[in-house]
Amino acid sequence: MIDIDLKNVKGIILDIDNTLYPYAPCNQYAQQICFEYLQEQFPDTTIETFKQLYSKGRKNTHHTLHTQGASHSRFLYFQQLLESLLGSSHYQMTLHLEQLYWNAFLEKMELDTQAKLFLQRCREQKLPICLLTDLTANIQFRKVLKLGLQDYCSFIVTSEEAGVEKPHPYMFMLALKKLNLATHEVVMIGDNKDKDIKGAELLGIKTFYYTPS
């Protein structure tokens, strides 16, 4: 339960993934949809092989782009999967797989009940919220709309926009700038102790650790 004392708090900085909804079931479902599609296209290749190639593409992308929002790009993961599988780029299928993945992911997403109650509480108290999230901007905007967060959250900062990822202080400073508030006037809520909690605490921002049930 997000039971925070909001006395003297003038604004909220809020993580999205695995704070406002459970991330893992959505990711697993979306991957499975994509791997099943790939097996239809390449029936002689096992789903386990697709999983291994996807994991390899993900690791390579993270290694190359580890401080950037693009490190989370499913487009790049699938691009490398197909290049490893086929020995060349498959432009149309890469585009299709990214779209297939995110459509399935969004279909599975549901706003955590306790998170929704907290958002309603913030709106009643007229507390502005800035979402603070790693990943590319386009898909995070789509998640905002799918979860109905646009009714509660005034701003968003993505790692693609900032050029760095949490716990880099610039992420938090950009959120503070958008809220037009100081560090002692906000609270950071998130599920990642290293990125969300420690990152905020290093700037003197109050924190609250939360993961959806």
N, C-alpha and C positions, 0 to 999 in steps of 0.2 A: 504494500500500500504506500502511495506517495503522500506521506503525512509530514509535511514540512511546515515549520513555523515561518510564515511569510511576513512577520512583523519586521518593519524597516527594510523590506525587500521591495525594490522598485521595478525589477525586471527579471526575466528568466532566460537563461541560455540552455537549450534543450537538444540533446542528441536524438536521432531518429531510429537508426537500425539497432534492433535488439533492446531498445528502451521503450519505444512506443508500440512495438509489435514484435513477435518472435521471428527472428531472422531465419534460423536453421530450417524449419519446415518449408518455408517459401523457396529457399535456395535449393533444397533437395528435390522438391517437386518440379521446379523449373528445369533443373539439370536432367532429371529423369525424362521429362517430355522431350528434351532435345536429343538425348541419347537414343530414345526409341525412334525418333524421326531419322536419325543417322543410320540406325540399323535397317530401316526400311529402304534407305538409299543405297546402303552397302551391306547387303545381307550376309556376305561372307566374313564380315568383321564383327567381333563380339562387343557387347556393351562394355565389358570390362576393359577392352582395348580403348574404346572411346573415353572412358573415365581416366585411364592412364595418360592419354594424349592431352586431354583437357587439363589435368593436374600439372602436366609438364609445361603447357602453355601458360598456365596461371603462374607457376613458379618463375618461369623465364621473364614474364612481364613484371612481376613484383620485383625481381632482382634488378631489372633495367630501369624501372620507373618507381622505385620504392618510396620516394618522397612526393609523388604526384597523384592527383586524383585519377589519372589515366591508368594507374597501376591496377585499378579495379575493373577495367573495361572488359566486359564479356565479349565484346566485338574482337578485341585483340586475342583473347583466349581461344575463341573459335577460329580465328584466322590462322593461328599457329597450329591448332589441331588439324585443320584441313591441309595445311601445307606439309605437315609431318605425314599425314595419311596419303596424300596424292602426289607429293613432290612438286606442287605448284599451287598458286593461289586460286581459290574458287570464289569469285567475287559475289555472285548472286546468292550462293548458299551461305556464305559468311553473313551477309546482310539478313538473310532469312532466319538463321539461327539466333542472332542477337535479338531480333524482334520476337521470335518464338519464346526465347528464354524470359524476356522481361514481361511479355504478355501473360505467361503462365505464373510468373512470380507475383505480379500485381493481382492476378485472379485469386491467389491464395492468401493475400494480406488481409489482416483484420486488426483494427485498432484495439489495443489492450484496454480492458474495461476500467481498470484503476487509472490508467493514463488519461482516458477520456474524462473521468470525473475530475482529475486534477486540472485538465485544460479548461473545463467548465468553471472550476473554482477561480482560476486565473482570470478568465473573462469577466466573471462577476466582480472581481476586485480590480478590474481594469489594469492588469499587469501585462505589459508588452512582452512578447516572447520572440526570441531569435533562435531559429534552428541552427545547429552547428554540426556539420556532418562531413565525413570523408566520402569521396566518390565523385562521379561526374555530375554536373549540374542538371542536365536534361532528365536523367532518370530520377534524381532526387525530387525534382519538381513534379514528376509524374506520381511519385509516392505521396507527396503532399496532397495532391488532388484526390488520389485514391482513398486516402485515410480521412479526407475532409479537414486537414489541418489548416487550410487557408482561412477558415473561419475563426481560428484562434491565434495564429502565429503571424506577426507583422513582418518578420524578416527571415532570411535564410543566408547562411554562409556555407559554401561547399569548398572542399579542398581544391577542386578544379579552379574555382574563382580565386582562392587565396594563393595558389601556387605552392602550398605546403600542406602537410597533414597534421592533425592532432598527434602529439601534444605541443606542437610548435606554438609559441605564444602569439604569433601573428594571427592565427585562427581566432583566438579568444579576443584579441585586441580589435579585430575587425567586427566581431559581434558587438562588443562594447560601443564601438563607433556608430554602428547602425542604430543601436538602442539609445545612444547619447547618454550613457550612464557610466559611472565609475566602478571599479572592481568591488568596492565594499557595498554597492547597491544592488548586486545581482547574486543569483545562485545558479550553479551549473548542475544539471541533472543528466546522468548518463550511466551506462552499464559497464564501461571499460575503465578499470581502475588505473591503468597506466595512461591511457590517452585522455579520457574525460576528467577523471578525478584528480590525479596527480598533476596533469597539465594545467588545470584550473587553479589548484592550490599553490602552484609555483608563482602565480600572479597575485595571490592573496584573495582569490574568489572563493566564497563559500560553496560547498558541494553537497550533493545528495546522490548516493549510489542506488540505482534501481534497475532491475531487470523484470520483464513481464513474466507472469506465471505461465 
